[in-house]
Structure formats: C-alpha cells, structure tokens
Amino acid sequence: MEHLNRESCSFSTELWDRIDAAAAKAARDVLTARRILEVDGPYGVGLTSVELGGEAYCRPVEEKLAGAVASRAIAVPMLQQTFELSIRRVEGHLRMGLPLDLRPVEDAAEAVARREEDLIYHGVDELGLPGLLTAPGRHVAACGDWSKVEQALTDVLAAVAQLDDSDFRGPYALALSPTRYNALFRRYEGSDMLQLDHLKRLCEGGVFKAAIEGGLLVDPRAGDLKVGQDLRVGYSANDGIHFKLFASESLVFLLTDAEAICTLEDA
C-alpha cells in the first residue's frame, strides 16, 4: 500500500482500521450496481486499462511492410475524493481518548461511491465507455403509472419477456429510481403481499433502489466490473492544521452483451 502513503502519517493501526471501516460502510450504503453485476478483482492500482477480445491484424502484411497486430483496450478510470481531518482533534483522540468525528471520511467515501454508480449506470462518453442505461442495442420497455397496483408487475414482465426472447433467462436483477421503488410498498387488494415481495420472486437477483431515472432489468451476462484498486483511504500531507487525505478506487464496467439489458423508461 505504498501508493497510499500511510507510513508517512502518525495514525495508529487502530485508527486506520476505523477509517477503513467507516469508508466501507458509507460506500456500501450507496452502491447498488456491484450487487447486480459480477465483480472481478481487485487487481491492484496498476490496472490502468483492460484489453478486449483477441489480437488480430490491424494492418495486413504488404510488400516490404510487416503486418501490425493489436487488440482493443479501454481505460480503467480512477475515482478520487480528497478530505481533511483536524490535526488537533486526531491528536486529542490518540493521546487523550477524546471522540473523533469521522464524517469527513464517510462523506468522501460516499462521493466516490456515487461517482462509481454514475460511471456504471451512465458510462463515460469521453472514454467510449457505455453504461447500463445507455448501452447501444439494449432493450427498452415503457413504464406506466405505478400508483396503479398491477402496473409495476405488468411493466417488469414486459421487460422480462424481451430479455427472455433474446435467450437471457436470468436470474434477473432490477434497479429502480427512488420513486418507482417506493411505490412498491403497496399491498395487493385483499392480500398481505407487498408488490416489492412479489417482484423479488420474479427478480431473484434482487430489487434495488438506485440514483437513476426509471428502471433497469439486467441478466448477469450483460457484463462485469473489473476492479483495479478497491476503495481505500490514503494520506497526502498536512498543513499544520489538517491532515490531508483521500479516498480512491479504480474500476470499469465491461459490457458483454447489451441485449441482456432492458431499461424501463417513462412512457
């Protein structure tokens, strides 16, 4: 962990453990895409790109010219958020046992987690990275008024039918906007069953509330996440008043088959 520069900081091992735990919990409360996709890694901070497909000639052999062989590669973005902890408050905690507020750690971890969610769901156009909600070739299903009790199941079943017709038969995972997700806490008339419980039987990969618009039904063969460095906290410097720290990670969503995705978009 030399790149985290922790050895240059006066924090105890116990404090670093508390910081790591606070960051992990804060991020975990935000992350949803990792729960609906396969995760491969972590491989380490040195993973800066991932090659796609096999190698092939990009320039054929010609008279007096050798052939050129290559594969396509995509970048693995690094996500980072800086933050500060008061030197006086840290020293008061370490030397005198005073309470230490770790909310700056949590805020930084949440910022990284929100960027991860945005990267996976919406992609990064500048890097040519598609997202789950933006992948060309994905299926699209209309989403109606979910205040009507039967409408949510009707819409999700329509999305399931599209994936099923493309030979993607689950287990499906469903990510929904907060408004759509919260609408599922209604009971069917004459029953104690919540709509949410009913949909969880259909979507065995889980039903999740995410910071997206509409909804998204995914078969696990849609793609996976390649993780370089998982979320960690490092130290950069101090200015005599604050310890300067950062939360960072690196990962990329590799789309395998857009036909394993169906977005539920407002009609």
Backbone bond lengths (Angstrom), bond angles and torsions (degrees), N, CA, C in turn:
res aa  C-N    CA-C-N  psi(-1)  N-CA   C-N-CA  omega(-1)  CA-C   N-CA-C  phi
1 M - - - 1.459 - - 1.527 110.87 -
2 E 1.318 119.21 31.41 1.457 122.07 -178.50 1.520 111.65 -60.47
3 H 1.347 117.29 -33.73 1.458 119.28 -178.54 1.522 112.19 -67.57
4 L 1.339 117.88 -16.52 1.464 121.11 176.68 1.521 112.03 -84.46
5 N 1.330 117.64 -12.55 1.461 122.96 173.27 1.528 113.05 59.78
6 R 1.306 117.37 28.50 1.460 119.48 -177.19 1.525 112.96 -68.23
7 E 1.329 116.55 -27.66 1.462 119.49 -177.89 1.528 111.89 -66.81
8 S 1.340 117.16 -15.74 1.466 120.81 179.11 1.527 112.42 -89.02
9 C 1.315 116.00 1.07 1.460 120.91 -176.72 1.530 109.69 -110.32
10 S 1.335 116.58 149.02 1.465 121.48 -176.78 1.523 113.47 -84.77
11 F 1.348 117.96 6.07 1.464 120.48 -177.99 1.525 110.00 -64.19
12 S 1.327 115.76 143.30 1.460 120.57 173.94 1.522 109.92 -75.91
13 T 1.322 116.17 162.43 1.468 120.41 176.07 1.518 110.81 -59.18
14 E 1.326 116.64 -38.83 1.463 120.66 179.24 1.522 111.25 -62.01
15 L 1.333 117.28 -41.03 1.462 119.93 179.41 1.518 111.08 -67.89
16 W 1.327 117.69 -42.17 1.467 119.47 176.43 1.527 110.52 -59.88
17 D 1.329 117.42 -38.94 1.466 120.54 178.02 1.523 110.66 -62.66
18 R 1.333 116.58 -40.93 1.465 120.01 178.26 1.521 110.92 -65.45
19 I 1.329 116.25 -40.82 1.462 120.25 178.27 1.525 110.66 -62.97
20 D 1.324 116.83 -45.47 1.465 120.81 178.64 1.525 111.28 -60.12
21 A 1.340 116.06 -43.23 1.467 120.25 -178.80 1.524 110.85 -65.76
22 A 1.344 117.31 -41.40 1.463 120.74 179.80 1.527 110.69 -64.98
23 A 1.331 117.01 -41.53 1.463 120.97 179.50 1.526 111.07 -65.20
24 A 1.323 116.42 -44.50 1.465 120.43 -178.15 1.523 111.41 -63.30
25 K 1.343 116.74 -43.16 1.466 119.86 -179.09 1.518 110.98 -66.31
26 A 1.335 117.07 -43.45 1.455 120.20 -179.63 1.522 111.09 -62.24
27 A 1.321 117.18 -42.31 1.470 120.53 179.17 1.522 111.05 -67.62
28 R 1.314 116.40 -41.95 1.459 120.94 -177.72 1.525 111.71 -59.49
29 D 1.333 117.00 -34.29 1.466 120.61 -179.57 1.526 112.09 -70.04
30 V 1.333 117.40 -17.57 1.468 122.02 -178.91 1.526 111.99 -98.10
31 L 1.332 116.69 -37.97 1.464 121.19 -169.27 1.526 112.40 -71.81
32 T 1.323 116.09 133.60 1.467 121.91 174.02 1.526 111.79 -126.92
33 A 1.358 117.24 -37.00 1.465 119.88 -174.87 1.519 111.55 -60.42
34 R 1.343 117.34 -34.21 1.469 119.97 178.17 1.523 111.91 -64.14
35 R 1.319 116.23 -19.77 1.463 119.62 -177.17 1.525 112.35 -89.55
36 I 1.341 116.55 -9.04 1.460 118.91 179.49 1.523 112.28 -115.05
37 L 1.343 117.26 -2.66 1.461 121.76 179.52 1.523 110.21 -124.91
38 E 1.319 116.35 156.33 1.453 121.19 173.38 1.526 108.87 -71.99
39 V 1.335 116.19 139.71 1.460 121.62 179.86 1.516 109.05 -113.09
40 D 1.331 116.44 125.73 1.461 122.75 -179.67 1.531 108.51 -114.99
41 G 1.319 117.56 118.71 1.451 121.99 -178.88 1.523 110.34 126.42
42 P 1.326 116.68 -167.22 1.459 128.88 10.26 1.534 113.56 -81.48
43 Y 1.341 114.94 145.21 1.457 121.96 179.06 1.529 113.03 -96.18
44 G 1.324 116.95 -16.95 1.449 120.31 -179.30 1.519 111.87 117.20
45 V 1.323 115.40 163.30 1.456 121.10 -175.24 1.527 111.93 -64.96
46 G 1.330 118.34 -19.88 1.463 121.69 -178.98 1.506 114.88 -73.69
47 L 1.332 118.70 -7.53 1.467 120.86 179.00 1.524 108.57 -77.37
48 T 1.312 117.24 99.25 1.463 122.16 -178.06 1.523 113.06 -102.84
49 S 1.336 116.90 -17.74 1.459 120.27 178.30 1.523 109.18 -154.05
50 V 1.323 115.26 160.22 1.463 122.25 179.55 1.523 107.99 -129.50
51 E 1.327 116.54 129.26 1.461 120.56 179.01 1.525 110.18 -82.11
52 L 1.323 115.10 144.73 1.458 121.67 -178.54 1.519 109.71 -116.60
53 G 1.335 115.51 135.12 1.453 119.72 176.31 1.517 113.14 68.49
54 G 1.313 115.20 -174.09 1.459 120.97 -179.59 1.515 111.91 -90.83
55 E 1.341 115.75 171.27 1.455 120.61 177.61 1.533 109.83 -82.40
56 A 1.305 115.00 144.61 1.467 120.50 179.75 1.526 108.55 -152.22
57 Y 1.328 115.35 165.58 1.457 119.72 178.37 1.532 110.23 -68.54
58 C 1.324 116.02 123.84 1.459 119.21 170.62 1.530 110.67 -98.47
59 R 1.336 116.22 -16.93 1.469 122.70 171.24 1.525 107.17 -137.87
60 P 1.341 117.87 120.88 1.467 120.33 -176.48 1.530 111.69 -72.47
61 V 1.322 115.14 162.30 1.463 121.16 174.94 1.524 108.59 -67.02
62 E 1.329 116.57 130.68 1.455 122.33 177.96 1.523 108.80 -130.55
63 E 1.309 115.68 171.07 1.466 119.09 178.99 1.523 110.48 -57.45
64 K 1.333 115.86 121.74 1.460 124.43 179.61 1.528 113.38 66.43
65 L 1.315 117.58 8.47 1.466 121.19 178.84 1.525 109.50 -126.86
66 A 1.319 116.74 124.65 1.455 120.44 176.35 1.528 110.15 -71.76
67 G 1.314 114.62 157.92 1.455 119.13 174.43 1.522 111.07 -74.71
68 A 1.320 116.24 160.97 1.466 122.29 177.06 1.520 108.72 -120.70
69 V 1.319 115.63 126.44 1.473 121.66 -178.14 1.522 108.80 -114.21
70 A 1.329 116.26 136.00 1.464 119.99 179.94 1.513 109.52 -158.76
71 S 1.322 115.23 164.80 1.455 121.95 170.20 1.522 107.90 -123.12
72 R 1.305 116.40 163.33 1.460 120.34 179.48 1.517 109.49 -85.82
73 A 1.318 117.12 143.52 1.464 121.59 179.78 1.519 109.66 -131.64
74 I 1.328 115.58 151.26 1.455 120.45 175.62 1.527 108.80 -123.96
75 A 1.318 115.53 151.45 1.460 121.43 -177.62 1.530 110.76 -75.67
76 V 1.328 115.05 150.14 1.454 122.14 173.34 1.532 106.97 -106.51
77 P 1.321 118.53 103.11 1.464 119.94 -177.28 1.532 112.08 -65.72
78 M 1.332 115.24 147.07 1.464 121.41 171.03 1.522 107.82 -103.33
79 L 1.310 116.16 132.99 1.456 122.32 179.67 1.521 108.08 -108.25
80 Q 1.329 117.10 131.84 1.468 119.20 -175.56 1.522 111.10 -146.50
81 Q 1.338 115.44 142.02 1.454 122.65 175.33 1.524 108.84 -136.60
82 T 1.327 117.12 124.65 1.455 121.20 178.48 1.525 110.41 -86.87
83 F 1.329 115.79 156.16 1.467 121.14 175.72 1.516 108.76 -159.16
84 E 1.324 116.65 174.73 1.457 122.01 -176.39 1.525 110.78 -132.42
85 L 1.339 115.25 150.88 1.458 122.71 169.06 1.524 107.83 -126.66
86 S 1.316 116.76 137.46 1.452 121.60 -179.66 1.531 111.04 -64.08
87 I 1.338 116.47 127.39 1.467 120.48 177.86 1.525 110.28 -60.32
88 R 1.319 118.22 -42.96 1.457 121.06 -177.92 1.530 111.38 -63.30
89 R 1.332 116.20 -41.67 1.468 118.72 -178.49 1.523 111.89 -71.58
90 V 1.336 116.45 -35.58 1.464 118.98 175.79 1.528 110.02 -64.80
91 E 1.335 117.48 -45.51 1.461 120.76 179.57 1.525 111.10 -64.26
92 G 1.325 116.34 -37.81 1.464 119.20 176.54 1.515 112.09 -62.90
93 H 1.334 115.50 -34.72 1.468 119.97 177.42 1.527 110.88 -71.47
94 L 1.338 116.64 -45.40 1.464 120.26 -175.37 1.526 112.07 -72.64
95 R 1.340 117.76 -38.19 1.470 120.72 -174.73 1.515 113.56 -93.17
96 M 1.350 116.98 -29.78 1.455 119.63 -172.18 1.525 113.38 -121.00
97 G 1.334 116.49 -2.16 1.453 119.72 178.56 1.515 114.37 74.01
98 L 1.347 118.38 19.04 1.465 121.17 179.01 1.526 110.53 -72.30
99 P 1.336 117.46 152.22 1.469 119.77 178.79 1.530 111.16 -61.49
100 L 1.339 115.70 147.14 1.466 121.64 178.71 1.520 109.18 -123.91
101 D 1.320 115.34 122.12 1.459 121.80 179.67 1.529 108.98 -80.08
102 L 1.340 117.01 117.24 1.463 121.82 -179.20 1.526 112.39 -101.89
103 R 1.330 116.95 20.23 1.458 118.57 178.56 1.531 113.64 -61.14
104 P 1.342 119.35 -34.38 1.478 117.12 175.53 1.531 112.70 -60.24
105 V 1.334 117.54 -35.06 1.468 121.32 175.75 1.523 109.79 -63.50
106 E 1.332 115.36 -47.78 1.458 120.06 -178.53 1.523 111.59 -62.85
107 D 1.340 116.73 -42.05 1.472 120.14 -179.96 1.525 111.01 -62.44
108 A 1.330 116.66 -41.17 1.467 119.98 179.79 1.523 111.08 -66.68
109 A 1.327 116.67 -42.66 1.465 120.37 179.36 1.524 110.97 -63.91
110 E 1.325 116.56 -39.42 1.465 119.89 177.89 1.521 111.30 -65.22
111 A 1.333 117.02 -37.87 1.471 120.22 178.06 1.526 110.98 -62.90
112 V 1.328 116.87 -42.33 1.462 120.71 177.18 1.528 110.38 -64.56
113 A 1.339 116.46 -42.60 1.462 120.71 -179.38 1.524 111.37 -64.50
114 R 1.340 117.29 -39.91 1.467 119.87 178.27 1.518 111.31 -65.17
115 R 1.357 116.42 -37.63 1.462 118.65 176.87 1.525 110.82 -67.34
116 E 1.330 117.46 -37.51 1.459 120.26 176.21 1.525 110.64 -59.95
117 E 1.332 116.29 -45.97 1.461 120.28 178.50 1.527 110.92 -58.50
118 D 1.339 116.23 -45.17 1.458 120.64 -179.50 1.528 111.02 -62.63
119 L 1.325 116.68 -41.81 1.460 121.25 -179.75 1.526 111.33 -62.58
120 I 1.324 116.76 -43.45 1.467 119.86 -175.98 1.528 111.39 -74.90
121 Y 1.326 116.57 -41.81 1.468 118.49 -177.42 1.530 112.94 -77.86
122 H 1.349 117.22 -37.34 1.459 119.84 -173.02 1.527 114.10 -110.16
123 G 1.337 118.28 -12.50 1.444 120.98 179.00 1.523 112.47 76.00
124 V 1.329 115.31 -176.45 1.470 122.31 177.67 1.525 107.01 -133.74
125 D 1.318 116.53 101.77 1.468 120.60 -176.49 1.520 111.96 -58.52
126 E 1.345 116.50 -39.14 1.460 119.99 -175.74 1.522 112.16 -63.31
127 L 1.328 117.29 -25.68 1.460 121.27 -179.95 1.528 112.25 -103.51
128 G 1.320 116.53 3.98 1.458 119.72 -178.03 1.507 113.72 68.64
129 L 1.341 116.58 28.82 1.466 120.92 -178.25 1.531 110.11 -101.96
130 P 1.332 118.45 115.85 1.464 119.85 177.06 1.523 110.69 -77.36
131 G 1.314 116.18 155.75 1.454 122.42 174.59 1.516 110.66 -111.10
132 L 1.317 115.69 169.64 1.462 119.75 179.46 1.526 111.73 -59.34
133 L 1.326 117.29 -36.52 1.463 121.01 -177.44 1.520 113.31 -86.20
134 T 1.331 116.65 -11.20 1.463 119.59 -173.67 1.526 113.74 -121.48
135 A 1.320 117.81 1.37 1.463 121.35 -174.46 1.526 111.53 -61.27
136 P 1.329 118.34 123.84 1.470 120.12 175.50 1.532 109.78 -61.92
137 G 1.340 116.13 137.71 1.455 120.45 179.30 1.513 114.48 92.63
138 R 1.335 117.37 -2.50 1.468 120.03 177.93 1.524 109.60 -70.58
139 H 1.322 116.11 159.43 1.458 121.19 172.65 1.528 109.82 -80.59
140 V 1.314 116.11 155.34 1.463 121.85 177.62 1.524 108.62 -133.43
141 A 1.336 116.03 132.29 1.465 121.34 176.43 1.519 108.57 -124.71
142 A 1.330 116.17 142.30 1.460 120.95 179.26 1.524 110.11 -73.54
143 C 1.328 115.20 144.80 1.463 121.85 -178.17 1.523 107.94 -118.66
144 G 1.330 117.02 119.55 1.454 121.98 -176.72 1.516 113.78 -92.44
145 D 1.319 115.47 -154.57 1.464 123.05 -176.51 1.528 109.60 -86.51
146 W 1.336 116.24 108.09 1.463 119.86 -176.13 1.518 113.73 -82.46
147 S 1.316 117.21 2.68 1.469 118.47 170.40 1.527 110.28 -71.02
148 K 1.335 115.73 -18.60 1.469 120.86 171.68 1.524 107.64 -83.45
149 V 1.303 117.18 124.49 1.461 122.16 -166.55 1.521 113.12 -57.33
150 E 1.309 118.42 -38.85 1.462 120.48 -175.10 1.529 113.36 -83.98
151 Q 1.346 117.07 -12.03 1.460 119.61 -170.27 1.521 113.06 -66.92
152 A 1.336 117.32 -38.61 1.471 120.02 -178.00 1.521 110.32 -60.24
153 L 1.324 117.01 -48.78 1.463 120.26 -179.70 1.524 110.34 -63.70
154 T 1.320 117.74 -40.08 1.462 121.31 178.99 1.521 111.26 -59.57
155 D 1.337 116.66 -45.14 1.458 120.61 -178.19 1.526 112.06 -67.92
156 V 1.334 116.52 -42.86 1.466 119.44 -179.36 1.528 110.23 -67.84
157 L 1.321 117.40 -38.32 1.466 120.17 177.05 1.527 111.24 -62.04
158 A 1.335 117.30 -35.94 1.462 120.15 176.83 1.524 110.73 -64.35
159 A 1.336 116.69 -38.32 1.465 120.21 177.01 1.518 110.74 -68.05
160 V 1.323 117.30 -41.76 1.464 121.49 177.38 1.521 110.39 -59.15
161 A 1.319 116.88 -42.14 1.464 120.89 -178.92 1.534 110.50 -60.90
162 Q 1.332 117.20 -38.85 1.467 119.67 179.83 1.533 111.59 -66.56
163 L 1.344 116.31 -43.13 1.464 118.72 177.77 1.523 110.96 -66.81
164 D 1.306 115.88 -40.26 1.460 120.56 -179.79 1.527 110.64 -62.25
165 D 1.328 116.94 -39.64 1.459 120.91 178.67 1.527 112.36 -65.85
166 S 1.347 116.22 -21.93 1.468 121.04 177.77 1.524 111.55 -96.49
167 D 1.351 116.15 14.94 1.473 123.27 177.72 1.522 113.56 68.97
168 F 1.325 117.05 26.57 1.462 121.54 171.44 1.531 107.29 -109.96
169 R 1.308 114.87 106.26 1.465 120.06 -169.25 1.528 113.22 -113.58
170 G 1.330 116.42 22.75 1.451 119.96 171.67 1.511 114.18 88.73
171 P 1.340 115.33 -172.78 1.469 128.00 9.33 1.528 112.22 -69.32
172 Y 1.330 115.69 134.71 1.443 121.39 -176.83 1.523 111.14 -86.21
173 A 1.344 115.00 148.54 1.460 122.18 169.99 1.524 107.53 -118.67
174 L 1.322 116.25 146.94 1.456 121.79 -175.97 1.526 109.39 -126.38
175 A 1.329 116.81 122.42 1.461 122.18 173.56 1.522 107.90 -110.70
176 L 1.338 115.99 135.93 1.459 121.01 -174.78 1.514 111.23 -132.63
177 S 1.323 115.77 151.60 1.460 120.37 172.38 1.528 108.80 -62.88
178 P 1.324 118.43 157.66 1.469 120.00 178.79 1.526 113.42 -54.54
179 T 1.327 117.43 -39.88 1.466 120.06 -179.35 1.518 110.98 -65.06
180 R 1.328 116.72 -44.88 1.470 120.07 179.70 1.533 110.89 -66.72
181 Y 1.331 116.19 -42.47 1.467 119.77 -179.25 1.524 110.96 -63.27
182 N 1.325 117.14 -46.20 1.463 120.20 -177.25 1.529 112.26 -65.36
183 A 1.326 116.20 -25.61 1.466 119.82 178.91 1.525 112.46 -68.70
184 L 1.338 117.14 -12.86 1.470 120.37 -176.79 1.525 113.02 -84.11
185 F 1.334 116.99 -0.48 1.461 118.97 179.77 1.529 111.07 -92.06
186 R 1.305 115.20 38.97 1.466 122.52 172.76 1.521 108.28 -111.10
187 R 1.293 115.23 146.25 1.466 120.35 178.45 1.522 109.96 -92.99
188 Y 1.323 114.81 147.32 1.454 119.42 172.67 1.525 109.14 -66.13
189 E 1.308 115.66 145.57 1.459 120.27 -178.59 1.532 110.45 -60.15
190 G 1.339 115.91 128.86 1.456 121.04 179.69 1.510 113.93 76.30
191 S 1.363 117.76 15.38 1.454 121.34 -177.81 1.521 109.90 -140.11
192 D 1.338 116.31 157.28 1.458 121.48 175.15 1.529 111.61 -93.58
193 M 1.344 117.49 0.78 1.454 120.61 -175.90 1.524 111.06 -82.87
194 L 1.335 115.63 128.71 1.447 121.03 173.10 1.529 109.86 -76.51
195 Q 1.332 115.56 150.03 1.465 119.15 174.74 1.529 110.54 -58.64
196 L 1.337 116.24 -36.44 1.463 120.18 -179.90 1.525 110.91 -59.82
197 D 1.333 116.99 -44.83 1.467 120.26 179.45 1.524 111.31 -63.22
198 H 1.329 116.12 -36.57 1.463 120.28 179.47 1.532 110.35 -65.29
199 L 1.337 116.28 -44.87 1.463 119.92 -179.20 1.526 111.76 -67.19
200 K 1.333 117.63 -31.00 1.460 119.71 178.48 1.525 111.47 -65.71
201 R 1.327 117.73 -26.90 1.465 120.33 175.21 1.532 110.54 -69.71
202 L 1.326 115.77 -33.45 1.459 120.39 179.53 1.534 110.79 -80.15
203 C 1.324 115.51 -40.11 1.473 121.60 -176.88 1.523 108.17 -104.17
204 E 1.314 116.05 83.86 1.462 120.91 -173.89 1.523 112.93 -69.80
205 G 1.342 117.07 -16.25 1.455 120.82 175.91 1.509 113.43 -78.58
206 G 1.335 116.78 -6.75 1.457 121.69 177.30 1.510 112.88 112.99
207 V 1.327 115.14 157.96 1.461 123.45 175.18 1.525 106.63 -121.73
208 F 1.341 117.78 124.89 1.459 121.33 -170.61 1.524 111.51 -130.02
209 K 1.330 115.20 145.47 1.461 122.06 172.95 1.523 108.39 -89.24
210 A 1.323 117.07 122.85 1.461 121.41 -176.15 1.520 110.16 -131.74
211 A 1.312 116.37 160.12 1.465 122.27 179.69 1.527 109.68 -82.73
212 I 1.327 115.77 67.02 1.464 122.41 -179.31 1.517 108.61 -133.75
213 E 1.308 115.85 172.13 1.460 121.78 171.66 1.519 108.46 -99.32
214 G 1.317 117.20 141.42 1.457 120.55 177.49 1.514 112.10 70.02
215 G 1.329 115.92 -130.05 1.458 119.85 -177.58 1.519 111.43 -155.32
216 L 1.312 114.64 175.24 1.465 121.34 -174.23 1.517 109.01 -153.64
217 L 1.323 116.61 122.87 1.459 122.69 174.86 1.525 108.04 -108.44
218 V 1.339 116.90 129.78 1.459 121.06 -171.99 1.523 111.03 -132.88
219 D 1.333 116.00 134.09 1.453 123.04 166.36 1.529 106.98 -91.04
220 P 1.343 118.93 142.07 1.469 119.53 -175.73 1.521 114.90 -59.72
221 R 1.324 118.10 -17.37 1.464 120.03 179.10 1.523 112.58 -79.67
222 A 1.336 117.99 4.58 1.464 120.81 177.66 1.523 111.50 -62.64
223 G 1.326 117.66 -34.10 1.456 121.62 -178.38 1.514 109.87 161.00
224 D 1.334 115.84 -174.03 1.454 119.17 179.79 1.521 110.58 -143.75
225 L 1.319 114.87 170.99 1.455 122.03 178.51 1.518 109.38 -102.79
226 K 1.315 116.47 126.26 1.463 121.82 172.74 1.523 107.22 -98.74
227 V 1.332 116.10 118.24 1.452 121.11 -177.06 1.516 109.24 -105.20
228 G 1.327 116.25 124.85 1.456 121.04 171.96 1.514 109.17 -82.76
229 Q 1.310 116.01 -85.09 1.465 121.09 173.87 1.509 108.99 -100.29
230 D 1.319 117.45 125.62 1.449 120.25 173.64 1.524 108.62 -74.36
231 L 1.323 116.78 168.83 1.462 121.27 -173.60 1.529 111.76 -56.12
232 R 1.337 116.54 121.35 1.460 122.71 177.23 1.522 109.43 -139.18
233 V 1.331 114.71 159.61 1.462 120.98 177.67 1.523 108.53 -112.31
234 G 1.323 116.62 134.49 1.459 121.58 179.22 1.516 111.73 -128.64
235 Y 1.329 114.51 173.00 1.467 122.28 -176.76 1.524 109.06 -116.61
236 S 1.340 116.58 138.42 1.458 119.45 179.05 1.522 112.58 -114.73
237 A 1.335 119.17 -45.29 1.463 120.29 -176.43 1.527 109.20 -172.35
238 N 1.346 115.66 -178.45 1.463 120.39 167.17 1.515 108.78 -142.48
239 D 1.325 115.60 151.23 1.464 120.92 -177.59 1.520 111.89 -109.97
240 G 1.328 116.10 18.01 1.447 120.40 -177.99 1.514 113.39 87.45
241 I 1.326 116.53 -14.51 1.465 121.92 178.53 1.520 110.68 -117.62
242 H 1.329 116.13 -41.40 1.461 121.68 -177.10 1.527 110.75 -129.32
243 F 1.329 115.04 145.72 1.455 121.25 163.24 1.527 106.91 -78.98
244 K 1.317 117.16 129.58 1.463 122.47 178.13 1.530 108.08 -95.27
245 L 1.327 116.58 119.32 1.458 121.58 -178.33 1.522 110.27 -128.40
246 F 1.331 115.81 174.08 1.459 120.55 178.70 1.527 109.23 -149.85
247 A 1.317 114.94 148.51 1.462 122.21 170.23 1.523 106.99 -109.47
248 S 1.325 117.36 132.78 1.464 119.26 -176.53 1.517 111.27 -148.60
249 E 1.322 114.79 159.45 1.463 123.40 173.95 1.516 107.85 -160.92
250 S 1.315 116.67 167.23 1.466 120.88 175.11 1.520 109.15 -140.44
251 L 1.316 116.04 135.38 1.463 120.59 179.48 1.518 109.80 -166.48
252 V 1.339 116.07 165.27 1.454 121.37 177.32 1.526 108.34 -148.79
253 F 1.336 115.33 145.25 1.463 121.42 174.70 1.519 108.68 -91.92
254 L 1.332 116.28 122.12 1.457 122.03 178.09 1.530 109.28 -101.23
255 L 1.295 116.30 109.59 1.458 121.65 178.80 1.524 109.63 -75.80
256 T 1.321 116.75 125.02 1.463 121.73 178.76 1.519 111.19 -98.75
257 D 1.327 117.42 -47.10 1.461 121.21 -177.63 1.521 109.18 -150.85
258 A 1.329 116.37 110.74 1.462 121.22 -178.35 1.521 112.18 -65.97
259 E 1.335 117.55 -21.70 1.460 119.29 -179.56 1.525 112.41 -73.36
260 A 1.338 116.79 -4.63 1.460 120.96 174.29 1.526 111.21 -89.41
261 I 1.329 116.70 8.23 1.466 122.68 -177.90 1.536 109.03 -122.65
262 C 1.323 116.02 138.07 1.462 120.70 171.62 1.524 107.61 -134.26
263 T 1.317 116.79 118.44 1.452 120.55 175.93 1.534 109.32 -88.51
264 L 1.319 115.05 140.65 1.468 121.63 175.47 1.511 106.85 -102.59
265 E 1.321 116.28 109.33 1.454 122.08 -173.61 1.519 110.59 -114.10
266 D 1.332 115.31 146.57 1.455 120.57 -177.21 1.517 110.49 -56.23
267 A 1.321 114.87 131.84 1.468 119.93 -179.55 1.528 109.54 -66.89
